[in-house]
């Protein structure tokens, strides 16, 4: 809420400047589905490599499904609005897309320093995820795809109790696959309908 307040009061910018529009909200659903599919792919990889037991579904605590959903909606939406919506677009106004993408992703990565379960690879993947979310934003011109994916990823990671530091191979595959999927699905869009990335 503080980001939205700053955007409207101090910057005097509409929400559409950070990719929040009613027209693009369908991308929220696409993001949720994509995030769920990627989490299943990651889970399969960790089962095949012995990083996780195949019986993980039996460990789901149904009493926490709704509280976790509410928390993940708040966290996923808040982080996307702050790092991709506000910071990325604000930095890009005085710099360029690449610098803005690097800085906002680096700050997103640094935010995870408070997580004691993270190690070096996890931080690298947090940075890569930041770039992936930015790519989703600039290719669609909407923040909703990244928001939906972020919420879905966090939610299913939580309820399935996936390890934060597991799935090294799967994480690389998932990030690379998402760049390709987003590129493929948006390649036929009219360039005037999305933010230019010059790729």
Long-range contacts (C-beta under 8 A, 24 or more apart in sequence): 3-78, 3-81, 3-82, 3-85, 3-86, 4-81, 6-86, 7-86, 11-90, 17-89, 18-81, 18-84, 18-85, 18-86, 18-89, 18-143, 19-84, 19-85, 19-137, 19-140, 19-141, 19-142, 19-143, 19-144, 20-81, 20-85, 20-143, 20-144, 21-142, 24-140, 24-141, 24-142, 24-143, 24-144, 25-144, 26-144, 27-140, 27-142, 27-144, 27-145, 27-148, 28-144, 28-145, 28-147, 28-148, 29-148, 30-145, 30-148, 31-136, 31-144, 31-145, 31-146, 31-147, 31-148, 31-149, 31-150, 31-151, 31-152, 32-148, 32-149, 32-151, 32-152, 33-148, 33-152, 34-145, 34-148, 34-149, 34-152, 34-178, 34-181, 35-148, 35-149, 35-150, 35-151, 35-152, 35-153, 35-156, 36-152, 36-156, 38-149, 38-153, 38-174, 38-177, 38-178, 39-152, 39-153, 39-156, 39-157, 39-160, 39-162, 40-156, 41-170, 41-173, 41-174, 41-177, 42-162, 42-167, 42-170, 42-171, 42-174, 43-160, 43-162, 44-170, 45-167, 45-169, 45-170, 45-173, 46-162, 46-163, 46-166, 46-167, 46-170, 49-169, 51-163, 51-166, 51-167, 52-162, 52-163, 52-166, 56-160, 56-161, 56-162, 57-160, 59-160, 59-161, 60-159, 60-160, 60-161, 61-159, 64-159, 65-159, 68-155, 68-158, 68-159, 69-155, 72-151, 72-154, 72-155, 72-158, 73-151, 75-151, 75-154, 76-147, 76-150, 76-151, 76-153, 76-154, 76-155, 77-147, 77-150, 77-151, 79-108, 79-111, 79-150, 80-133, 80-143, 80-146, 80-147, 80-150, 81-143, 81-147, 83-107, 83-108, 83-130, 83-133, 84-130, 84-133, 84-134, 84-137, 84-143, 84-146, 85-137, 85-143, 88-134, 88-137, 97-138, 97-196, 97-197, 97-198, 101-130, 101-131, 101-134, 104-130, 104-134, 105-130, 105-131, 105-134, 106-130, 115-164, 117-163, 117-164, 117-165, 118-164, 118-165, 119-165, 121-165, 121-168, 122-164, 122-165, 125-171, 125-172, 125-175, 128-175, 129-175, 132-175, 132-178, 132-179, 135-178, 135-179, 135-182, 135-183, 135-197, 136-178, 136-182, 137-195, 138-194, 138-195, 138-196, 138-197, 139-182, 139-183, 139-186, 139-189, 139-194, 139-195, 139-197, 140-182, 140-186, 140-189, 140-194, 141-193, 141-194, 141-195, 145-182, 149-178
